[in-house]
Amino acid sequence: MNVDELKGNWKQIKGRVREAWGVLTDDELEQINGDREQLVGKVQEKYGKTREAAEREVDDFLSRH
């Protein structure tokens, strides 16, 4: 899935994102609104990961969906 597909399908993907990163709140998911960079930033912030690790994790998630 590319960045445009993420934005376009955010409502459908949001549930899977919640399953993958359960710490993210509904408000945060609404704020992210399909923006890959915001998703990476929230994963990094909430899980204490490096930027690179968060990017890898998000990219792995996107490649599976």
Secondary structure, 3 states (H helix, E strand, C coil): CCHHHHHHCHHHHHHHHHHHCCCCCHHHHHHHCCCHHHHHHHHHHHHCCCHHHHHHHHHHHHHHC
